[in-house]
Amino acid sequence: MKDSRSEGISDRLAVGIFVSLAVALSLTLGSRIYASQGFQGMGSGHFPNVALVTHEGEEVRFYDDLVAGKVVAINFIFTSCPDSCPAETAKLVRVQEELGDRVGKDIFMYSISIDPEYDTPEVLKKYREKFSIKPGWTFLTGNEDDIILIRKSLGLYMEEIQNDDGDHNLTFIVGNDRTGKWIKRSPFDNPRMLANLIGYNLFDGTIPRMNAKSYATVPDAPEFTKGDYLFRTRCESCHTIGGGKTRLGPDLAGVTERRDRSWLARWLKEPDKMLKEGDPTATELFLQYQEIAMPNLRLVDEEVDALIEHMRLESLRLVDLAKNSEPLPSVSLSPLADKGQR
């Protein structure tokens, strides 16, 4: 004779599995069904349905194919950008990593070029490959006037900065066309926070949070020095200090000992000029790391000093930690260390 409690648990488990599968299937197929059946989202009639071309050479319509019925994250770049675009792309790579395989299923990421004359599908494809971007994040080009129209419809076009070839709006936008909820954010926000915003908040509670914790268990917010804050928001998408997975640039442990301070300060402040001048070390680094240019973050002297001090203190902390604990991966402060590190 079966235990009635066991039967009840089994029944509830079966129902739970069925509901979970149904939700997953609806999220995967929902946007396709939404568009194919001609449903009109909140953005219908507002967003232009202009033609764009993907990095794979496929022609798509902005609203019908990219936005209708979807949760999306959209930013604007140009691949020859010497300033913010590489850092912005690197930061969004972290966001994609946080979202995992949901990108391309129920979340879609788009980077649209504001320099379509130069950024052909072939150029965009190579740029995408440099950053090892995974499926679900599409790069697009098209007619310049159409792209301006898209930017204006999203509120991401600033007339006063358009005459500056090296400047554009750093804000990007995330939204859910099904609900009409759209939010502007900085791509330099914390990647995990951005992933939570895109992956959970935009779904208005329809996606349960994994391992959600009570606010009562949240520790006090840490206090950051200016250098620590700058490193976290501007540098750590490409670099680490003292091991871990280096991303798009070298580990920076001991860099203040390996490099002359004046060289390092200038490299942080105007790397684009140093590359243009053919600085040997700058050129070597550029070639070593997939020809991803160190971005000019437009740091002022005070910020440069704060970053250098943070890297110096963090390197010393790691050396001290290694002396007083179990062996860690070696952190060399020798000027003769790997020439490829910045």
Secondary structure, 3 states (H helix, E strand, C coil): CCCHHHHHHHHHHHHHHHHHHHHHHHHHHHHHHHHHCCCCCCCCCCCCCCEEEECCCCEEEHHHHHHCCCEEEEEEECCCCCCCHHHHHHHHHHHHHHHHHHECCCEEEEEEECCCCCCCHHHHHHHHHHCCCCCCEEEEEECHHHHHHHHHHHCCCCHHHCCCCCCCCCCEEEEECCCCEEEEECCCCCHHHHHHHHHCHHHCCCCCCCCCCCHHHCCCCCCCCHHHHHHHHHHCCCCCCCCCCCCCCCCCCCHHHHCCHHHHHHHHHCHHHHHHHCCHHHHHHHHHCCCCCCCCCCCCHHHHHHHHHHHHHHHHHHHHHHHCCCCCCCCCCCCCCCCCCC
